[in-house]
């Protein structure tokens, strides 16, 4: 599987020493801890189920861009090739906003 974009987080706040790598894939973001060598990662899907059991796309398609907020620590944006950008909390990837364009 090919990674389309990657970025280091800015943890701890106001520090340039990133501890995790966020990588964009098709319909997901993988989070790698740089202290754990190997292929272990946490995967966060861009699709989740709703109350009716249907799939809801949070930020569909290939995640082609990941950026961290310099002024609001703990937030990140991920953009997709399907003209969707979503804002998330960095700690649990809770979706805060979705922009369509």
CNS distance restraints for C-alpha pairs under 8 A (distance, minus, plus):
assign (resid   1 and name CA) (resid  25 and name CA) 7.88 0.50 0.50
assign (resid   2 and name CA) (resid  25 and name CA) 6.85 0.50 0.50
assign (resid   3 and name CA) (resid  23 and name CA) 6.19 0.50 0.50
assign (resid   3 and name CA) (resid  24 and name CA) 5.73 0.50 0.50
assign (resid   3 and name CA) (resid  25 and name CA) 5.27 0.50 0.50
assign (resid   4 and name CA) (resid  23 and name CA) 7.25 0.50 0.50
assign (resid   4 and name CA) (resid  24 and name CA) 5.43 0.50 0.50
assign (resid   4 and name CA) (resid  25 and name CA) 5.86 0.50 0.50
assign (resid   4 and name CA) (resid  62 and name CA) 7.47 0.50 0.50
assign (resid   4 and name CA) (resid  63 and name CA) 6.72 0.50 0.50
assign (resid   4 and name CA) (resid  64 and name CA) 5.33 0.50 0.50
assign (resid   4 and name CA) (resid  65 and name CA) 7.65 0.50 0.50
assign (resid   5 and name CA) (resid  23 and name CA) 5.59 0.50 0.50
assign (resid   5 and name CA) (resid  24 and name CA) 5.08 0.50 0.50
assign (resid   5 and name CA) (resid  25 and name CA) 7.67 0.50 0.50
assign (resid   5 and name CA) (resid  63 and name CA) 7.22 0.50 0.50
assign (resid   5 and name CA) (resid  64 and name CA) 5.48 0.50 0.50
assign (resid   5 and name CA) (resid  65 and name CA) 5.56 0.50 0.50
assign (resid   5 and name CA) (resid  66 and name CA) 6.60 0.50 0.50
assign (resid   6 and name CA) (resid  21 and name CA) 6.61 0.50 0.50
assign (resid   6 and name CA) (resid  22 and name CA) 5.44 0.50 0.50
assign (resid   6 and name CA) (resid  23 and name CA) 4.15 0.50 0.50
assign (resid   6 and name CA) (resid  24 and name CA) 6.20 0.50 0.50
assign (resid   6 and name CA) (resid  65 and name CA) 7.62 0.50 0.50
assign (resid   6 and name CA) (resid  66 and name CA) 6.60 0.50 0.50
assign (resid   7 and name CA) (resid  21 and name CA) 5.60 0.50 0.50
assign (resid   7 and name CA) (resid  22 and name CA) 5.30 0.50 0.50
assign (resid   7 and name CA) (resid  23 and name CA) 6.57 0.50 0.50
assign (resid   7 and name CA) (resid  66 and name CA) 6.39 0.50 0.50
assign (resid   7 and name CA) (resid  67 and name CA) 7.01 0.50 0.50
assign (resid   8 and name CA) (resid  18 and name CA) 5.30 0.50 0.50
assign (resid   8 and name CA) (resid  19 and name CA) 7.16 0.50 0.50
assign (resid   8 and name CA) (resid  20 and name CA) 5.81 0.50 0.50
assign (resid   8 and name CA) (resid  21 and name CA) 4.61 0.50 0.50
assign (resid   8 and name CA) (resid  22 and name CA) 6.25 0.50 0.50
assign (resid   9 and name CA) (resid  18 and name CA) 4.98 0.50 0.50
assign (resid   9 and name CA) (resid  19 and name CA) 6.58 0.50 0.50
assign (resid   9 and name CA) (resid  20 and name CA) 5.70 0.50 0.50
assign (resid   9 and name CA) (resid  21 and name CA) 6.40 0.50 0.50
assign (resid   9 and name CA) (resid  22 and name CA) 7.18 0.50 0.50
assign (resid   9 and name CA) (resid  68 and name CA) 6.87 0.50 0.50
assign (resid  10 and name CA) (resid  14 and name CA) 6.88 0.50 0.50
assign (resid  10 and name CA) (resid  15 and name CA) 5.94 0.50 0.50
assign (resid  10 and name CA) (resid  16 and name CA) 5.91 0.50 0.50
assign (resid  10 and name CA) (resid  17 and name CA) 6.52 0.50 0.50
assign (resid  10 and name CA) (resid  18 and name CA) 4.98 0.50 0.50
assign (resid  10 and name CA) (resid  19 and name CA) 7.59 0.50 0.50
assign (resid  10 and name CA) (resid  68 and name CA) 7.60 0.50 0.50
assign (resid  10 and name CA) (resid  73 and name CA) 7.86 0.50 0.50
assign (resid  11 and name CA) (resid  15 and name CA) 6.27 0.50 0.50
assign (resid  11 and name CA) (resid  16 and name CA) 7.57 0.50 0.50
assign (resid  11 and name CA) (resid  17 and name CA) 6.66 0.50 0.50
assign (resid  11 and name CA) (resid  18 and name CA) 5.41 0.50 0.50
assign (resid  11 and name CA) (resid  19 and name CA) 6.28 0.50 0.50
assign (resid  12 and name CA) (resid  17 and name CA) 7.46 0.50 0.50
assign (resid  12 and name CA) (resid  18 and name CA) 7.58 0.50 0.50
assign (resid  13 and name CA) (resid  73 and name CA) 6.24 0.50 0.50
assign (resid  14 and name CA) (resid  73 and name CA) 7.96 0.50 0.50
assign (resid  19 and name CA) (resid  33 and name CA) 6.13 0.50 0.50
assign (resid  19 and name CA) (resid  34 and name CA) 5.68 0.50 0.50
assign (resid  19 and name CA) (resid  35 and name CA) 7.31 0.50 0.50
assign (resid  20 and name CA) (resid  31 and name CA) 6.50 0.50 0.50
assign (resid  20 and name CA) (resid  32 and name CA) 5.42 0.50 0.50
assign (resid  20 and name CA) (resid  33 and name CA) 4.52 0.50 0.50
assign (resid  20 and name CA) (resid  34 and name CA) 5.63 0.50 0.50
assign (resid  21 and name CA) (resid  31 and name CA) 5.63 0.50 0.50
assign (resid  21 and name CA) (resid  32 and name CA) 5.05 0.50 0.50
assign (resid  21 and name CA) (resid  33 and name CA) 6.52 0.50 0.50
assign (resid  21 and name CA) (resid  34 and name CA) 7.09 0.50 0.50
assign (resid  22 and name CA) (resid  29 and name CA) 6.64 0.50 0.50
assign (resid  22 and name CA) (resid  30 and name CA) 5.83 0.50 0.50
assign (resid  22 and name CA) (resid  31 and name CA) 4.63 0.50 0.50
assign (resid  22 and name CA) (resid  32 and name CA) 6.53 0.50 0.50
assign (resid  22 and name CA) (resid  66 and name CA) 7.54 0.50 0.50
assign (resid  23 and name CA) (resid  29 and name CA) 5.54 0.50 0.50
assign (resid  23 and name CA) (resid  30 and name CA) 5.19 0.50 0.50
assign (resid  23 and name CA) (resid  31 and name CA) 6.37 0.50 0.50
assign (resid  23 and name CA) (resid  66 and name CA) 7.66 0.50 0.50
assign (resid  24 and name CA) (resid  28 and name CA) 6.40 0.50 0.50
assign (resid  24 and name CA) (resid  29 and name CA) 4.70 0.50 0.50
assign (resid  24 and name CA) (resid  30 and name CA) 6.59 0.50 0.50
assign (resid  24 and name CA) (resid  62 and name CA) 7.19 0.50 0.50
assign (resid  24 and name CA) (resid  63 and name CA) 4.67 0.50 0.50
assign (resid  24 and name CA) (resid  64 and name CA) 6.13 0.50 0.50
assign (resid  24 and name CA) (resid  65 and name CA) 7.00 0.50 0.50
assign (resid  24 and name CA) (resid  66 and name CA) 7.11 0.50 0.50
assign (resid  25 and name CA) (resid  29 and name CA) 5.75 0.50 0.50
assign (resid  25 and name CA) (resid  30 and name CA) 7.41 0.50 0.50
assign (resid  25 and name CA) (resid  62 and name CA) 5.69 0.50 0.50
assign (resid  25 and name CA) (resid  63 and name CA) 5.44 0.50 0.50
assign (resid  25 and name CA) (resid  64 and name CA) 7.57 0.50 0.50
assign (resid  26 and name CA) (resid  61 and name CA) 5.68 0.50 0.50
assign (resid  26 and name CA) (resid  62 and name CA) 4.06 0.50 0.50
assign (resid  26 and name CA) (resid  63 and name CA) 6.08 0.50 0.50
assign (resid  27 and name CA) (resid  45 and name CA) 5.98 0.50 0.50
assign (resid  27 and name CA) (resid  46 and name CA) 5.15 0.50 0.50
assign (resid  27 and name CA) (resid  47 and name CA) 6.93 0.50 0.50
assign (resid  27 and name CA) (resid  59 and name CA) 7.48 0.50 0.50
assign (resid  27 and name CA) (resid  60 and name CA) 5.91 0.50 0.50
assign (resid  27 and name CA) (resid  61 and name CA) 5.22 0.50 0.50
assign (resid  27 and name CA) (resid  62 and name CA) 5.71 0.50 0.50
assign (resid  27 and name CA) (resid  63 and name CA) 6.70 0.50 0.50
assign (resid  28 and name CA) (resid  43 and name CA) 6.72 0.50 0.50
assign (resid  28 and name CA) (resid  44 and name CA) 5.51 0.50 0.50
assign (resid  28 and name CA) (resid  45 and name CA) 4.19 0.50 0.50
assign (resid  28 and name CA) (resid  46 and name CA) 5.24 0.50 0.50
assign (resid  28 and name CA) (resid  47 and name CA) 7.99 0.50 0.50
assign (resid  28 and name CA) (resid  62 and name CA) 7.76 0.50 0.50
assign (resid  28 and name CA) (resid  63 and name CA) 6.98 0.50 0.50
assign (resid  29 and name CA) (resid  43 and name CA) 5.81 0.50 0.50
assign (resid  29 and name CA) (resid  44 and name CA) 5.17 0.50 0.50
assign (resid  29 and name CA) (resid  45 and name CA) 6.39 0.50 0.50
assign (resid  29 and name CA) (resid  46 and name CA) 7.63 0.50 0.50
assign (resid  29 and name CA) (resid  63 and name CA) 7.27 0.50 0.50
assign (resid  30 and name CA) (resid  41 and name CA) 6.19 0.50 0.50
assign (resid  30 and name CA) (resid  42 and name CA) 5.59 0.50 0.50
assign (resid  30 and name CA) (resid  43 and name CA) 4.42 0.50 0.50
assign (resid  30 and name CA) (resid  44 and name CA) 6.21 0.50 0.50
assign (resid  31 and name CA) (resid  41 and name CA) 5.45 0.50 0.50
assign (resid  31 and name CA) (resid  42 and name CA) 5.02 0.50 0.50
assign (resid  31 and name CA) (resid  43 and name CA) 6.28 0.50 0.50
assign (resid  31 and name CA) (resid  44 and name CA) 7.91 0.50 0.50
assign (resid  32 and name CA) (resid  36 and name CA) 7.98 0.50 0.50
assign (resid  32 and name CA) (resid  40 and name CA) 6.88 0.50 0.50
assign (resid  32 and name CA) (resid  41 and name CA) 4.75 0.50 0.50
assign (resid  32 and name CA) (resid  42 and name CA) 6.63 0.50 0.50
assign (resid  33 and name CA) (resid  37 and name CA) 7.91 0.50 0.50
assign (resid  33 and name CA) (resid  41 and name CA) 7.10 0.50 0.50
assign (resid  36 and name CA) (resid  40 and name CA) 7.38 0.50 0.50
assign (resid  44 and name CA) (resid  93 and name CA) 7.31 0.50 0.50
assign (resid  46 and name CA) (resid  57 and name CA) 5.98 0.50 0.50
assign (resid  46 and name CA) (resid  58 and name CA) 5.10 0.50 0.50
assign (resid  46 and name CA) (resid  59 and name CA) 5.43 0.50 0.50
assign (resid  46 and name CA) (resid  60 and name CA) 6.33 0.50 0.50
assign (resid  47 and name CA) (resid  55 and name CA) 6.25 0.50 0.50
assign (resid  47 and name CA) (resid  56 and name CA) 5.53 0.50 0.50
assign (resid  47 and name CA) (resid  57 and name CA) 4.48 0.50 0.50
assign (resid  47 and name CA) (resid  58 and name CA) 5.73 0.50 0.50
assign (resid  47 and name CA) (resid  59 and name CA) 7.52 0.50 0.50
assign (resid  47 and name CA) (resid  60 and name CA) 7.40 0.50 0.50
assign (resid  48 and name CA) (resid  55 and name CA) 5.52 0.50 0.50
assign (resid  48 and name CA) (resid  56 and name CA) 5.36 0.50 0.50
assign (resid  48 and name CA) (resid  57 and name CA) 6.61 0.50 0.50
assign (resid  48 and name CA) (resid  58 and name CA) 7.42 0.50 0.50
assign (resid  49 and name CA) (resid  53 and name CA) 5.44 0.50 0.50
assign (resid  49 and name CA) (resid  54 and name CA) 5.34 0.50 0.50
assign (resid  49 and name CA) (resid  55 and name CA) 4.47 0.50 0.50
assign (resid  49 and name CA) (resid  56 and name CA) 5.80 0.50 0.50
assign (resid  50 and name CA) (resid  54 and name CA) 5.58 0.50 0.50
assign (resid  50 and name CA) (resid  55 and name CA) 6.39 0.50 0.50
assign (resid  50 and name CA) (resid  56 and name CA) 6.50 0.50 0.50
assign (resid  58 and name CA) (resid  86 and name CA) 7.19 0.50 0.50
assign (resid  58 and name CA) (resid  95 and name CA) 7.68 0.50 0.50
assign (resid  58 and name CA) (resid  98 and name CA) 7.26 0.50 0.50
assign (resid  59 and name CA) (resid  63 and name CA) 7.85 0.50 0.50
assign (resid  59 and name CA) (resid  78 and name CA) 7.83 0.50 0.50
assign (resid  59 and name CA) (resid  79 and name CA) 7.25 0.50 0.50
assign (resid  59 and name CA) (resid  80 and name CA) 6.49 0.50 0.50
assign (resid  59 and name CA) (resid  84 and name CA) 5.72 0.50 0.50
assign (resid  59 and name CA) (resid  85 and name CA) 6.40 0.50 0.50
assign (resid  59 and name CA) (resid  86 and name CA) 6.08 0.50 0.50
assign (resid  59 and name CA) (resid  98 and name CA) 7.42 0.50 0.50
assign (resid  60 and name CA) (resid  80 and name CA) 6.51 0.50 0.50
assign (resid  60 and name CA) (resid  82 and name CA) 6.40 0.50 0.50
assign (resid  60 and name CA) (resid  84 and name CA) 7.03 0.50 0.50
assign (resid  61 and name CA) (resid  80 and name CA) 5.86 0.50 0.50
assign (resid  61 and name CA) (resid  81 and name CA) 6.11 0.50 0.50
assign (resid  61 and name CA) (resid  82 and name CA) 5.85 0.50 0.50
assign (resid  62 and name CA) (resid  80 and name CA) 5.27 0.50 0.50
assign (resid  62 and name CA) (resid  81 and name CA) 5.62 0.50 0.50
assign (resid  62 and name CA) (resid  82 and name CA) 7.55 0.50 0.50
assign (resid  63 and name CA) (resid  78 and name CA) 6.48 0.50 0.50
assign (resid  63 and name CA) (resid  79 and name CA) 5.65 0.50 0.50
assign (resid  63 and name CA) (resid  80 and name CA) 4.33 0.50 0.50
assign (resid  63 and name CA) (resid  81 and name CA) 6.70 0.50 0.50
assign (resid  64 and name CA) (resid  78 and name CA) 7.56 0.50 0.50
assign (resid  64 and name CA) (resid  79 and name CA) 5.88 0.50 0.50
assign (resid  64 and name CA) (resid  80 and name CA) 5.16 0.50 0.50
assign (resid  64 and name CA) (resid  81 and name CA) 6.18 0.50 0.50
assign (resid  65 and name CA) (resid  77 and name CA) 7.97 0.50 0.50
assign (resid  65 and name CA) (resid  78 and name CA) 5.52 0.50 0.50
assign (resid  65 and name CA) (resid  79 and name CA) 4.94 0.50 0.50
assign (resid  65 and name CA) (resid  80 and name CA) 6.71 0.50 0.50
assign (resid  66 and name CA) (resid  76 and name CA) 7.13 0.50 0.50
assign (resid  66 and name CA) (resid  77 and name CA) 5.72 0.50 0.50
assign (resid  66 and name CA) (resid  78 and name CA) 4.48 0.50 0.50
assign (resid  66 and name CA) (resid  79 and name CA) 6.47 0.50 0.50
assign (resid  67 and name CA) (resid  76 and name CA) 5.64 0.50 0.50
assign (resid  67 and name CA) (resid  77 and name CA) 5.26 0.50 0.50
assign (resid  67 and name CA) (resid  78 and name CA) 6.51 0.50 0.50
assign (resid  68 and name CA) (resid  73 and name CA) 7.83 0.50 0.50
assign (resid  68 and name CA) (resid  75 and name CA) 6.18 0.50 0.50
assign (resid  68 and name CA) (resid  76 and name CA) 4.34 0.50 0.50
assign (resid  68 and name CA) (resid  77 and name CA) 6.37 0.50 0.50
assign (resid  69 and name CA) (resid  73 and name CA) 6.10 0.50 0.50
assign (resid  69 and name CA) (resid  74 and name CA) 7.56 0.50 0.50
assign (resid  69 and name CA) (resid  75 and name CA) 5.70 0.50 0.50
assign (resid  69 and name CA) (resid  76 and name CA) 5.78 0.50 0.50
assign (resid  69 and name CA) (resid  77 and name CA) 7.72 0.50 0.50
assign (resid  74 and name CA) (resid  89 and name CA) 5.72 0.50 0.50
assign (resid  74 and name CA) (resid  90 and name CA) 4.95 0.50 0.50
assign (resid  74 and name CA) (resid  91 and name CA) 6.77 0.50 0.50
assign (resid  75 and name CA) (resid  87 and name CA) 6.96 0.50 0.50
assign (resid  75 and name CA) (resid  88 and name CA) 5.64 0.50 0.50
assign (resid  75 and name CA) (resid  89 and name CA) 4.71 0.50 0.50
assign (resid  75 and name CA) (resid  90 and name CA) 5.15 0.50 0.50
assign (resid  76 and name CA) (resid  87 and name CA) 5.78 0.50 0.50
assign (resid  76 and name CA) (resid  88 and name CA) 5.40 0.50 0.50
assign (resid  76 and name CA) (resid  89 and name CA) 6.46 0.50 0.50
assign (resid  76 and name CA) (resid  90 and name CA) 5.98 0.50 0.50
assign (resid  77 and name CA) (resid  85 and name CA) 6.73 0.50 0.50
assign (resid  77 and name CA) (resid  86 and name CA) 5.60 0.50 0.50
assign (resid  77 and name CA) (resid  87 and name CA) 4.46 0.50 0.50
assign (resid  77 and name CA) (resid  88 and name CA) 6.21 0.50 0.50
assign (resid  78 and name CA) (resid  85 and name CA) 5.67 0.50 0.50
assign (resid  78 and name CA) (resid  86 and name CA) 5.54 0.50 0.50
assign (resid  78 and name CA) (resid  87 and name CA) 6.65 0.50 0.50
assign (resid  79 and name CA) (resid  83 and name CA) 7.28 0.50 0.50
assign (resid  79 and name CA) (resid  84 and name CA) 5.80 0.50 0.50
assign (resid  79 and name CA) (resid  85 and name CA) 4.21 0.50 0.50
assign (resid  79 and name CA) (resid  86 and name CA) 6.47 0.50 0.50
assign (resid  80 and name CA) (resid  84 and name CA) 5.47 0.50 0.50
assign (resid  80 and name CA) (resid  85 and name CA) 6.35 0.50 0.50
assign (resid  83 and name CA) (resid 100 and name CA) 6.09 0.50 0.50
assign (resid  83 and name CA) (resid 101 and name CA) 5.37 0.50 0.50
assign (resid  84 and name CA) (resid  98 and name CA) 7.01 0.50 0.50
assign (resid  84 and name CA) (resid  99 and name CA) 5.70 0.50 0.50
assign (resid  84 and name CA) (resid 100 and name CA) 4.72 0.50 0.50
assign (resid  84 and name CA) (resid 101 and name CA) 6.36 0.50 0.50
assign (resid  85 and name CA) (resid  98 and name CA) 5.77 0.50 0.50
assign (resid  85 and name CA) (resid  99 and name CA) 5.08 0.50 0.50
assign (resid  85 and name CA) (resid 100 and name CA) 6.58 0.50 0.50
assign (resid  86 and name CA) (resid  95 and name CA) 6.92 0.50 0.50
assign (resid  86 and name CA) (resid  96 and name CA) 7.40 0.50 0.50
assign (resid  86 and name CA) (resid  97 and name CA) 5.56 0.50 0.50
assign (resid  86 and name CA) (resid  98 and name CA) 4.31 0.50 0.50
assign (resid  86 and name CA) (resid  99 and name CA) 6.13 0.50 0.50
assign (resid  87 and name CA) (resid  95 and name CA) 5.95 0.50 0.50
assign (resid  87 and name CA) (resid  96 and name CA) 5.39 0.50 0.50
assign (resid  87 and name CA) (resid  97 and name CA) 5.08 0.50 0.50
assign (resid  87 and name CA) (resid  98 and name CA) 6.44 0.50 0.50
assign (resid  88 and name CA) (resid  93 and name CA) 5.19 0.50 0.50
assign (resid  88 and name CA) (resid  94 and name CA) 5.31 0.50 0.50
assign (resid  88 and name CA) (resid  95 and name CA) 4.46 0.50 0.50
assign (resid  88 and name CA) (resid  96 and name CA) 5.30 0.50 0.50
assign (resid  88 and name CA) (resid  97 and name CA) 7.26 0.50 0.50
assign (resid  89 and name CA) (resid  93 and name CA) 4.90 0.50 0.50
assign (resid  89 and name CA) (resid  94 and name CA) 5.25 0.50 0.50
assign (resid  89 and name CA) (resid  95 and name CA) 6.67 0.50 0.50
assign (resid  89 and name CA) (resid  96 and name CA) 7.11 0.50 0.50
assign (resid  90 and name CA) (resid  94 and name CA) 7.71 0.50 0.50
